[in-house]
Amino acid sequence: MEVKYYELAEVDLDTMDNATYLLFDKHIDKISYMPPRRHLKFGMPFNVEEIGQGRIVYNIKNDTLYIIRCFRTHKEYEKWYKSFK
């Protein structure tokens, strides 16, 4: 499956330290081989992969995995998630 990153996801990954980046990269590879996981509620067209306290928000369309955002902490994810309510 092809993986594409949204601009905000690239910025999120660039600001991470090397160890965290490698962990997220490993999970993105895992998602590309075994999709999908948990789907967000309230009709939002995103899926979420949990990585410890962090989250990867993604979408799958036409055999392409789109990485929307990558959050290091659950607090950052919650702030983003609540902006849709």
Protein Blocks (a to p, Z undefined) as FASTA:
>chain_A
ZZdddfklmmmmmmpcfklmmmmmmmmmmmmmmccddddehhiacdcddehjbccdddde
ehiacdfbdcfbfklmmmmmmmmZZ
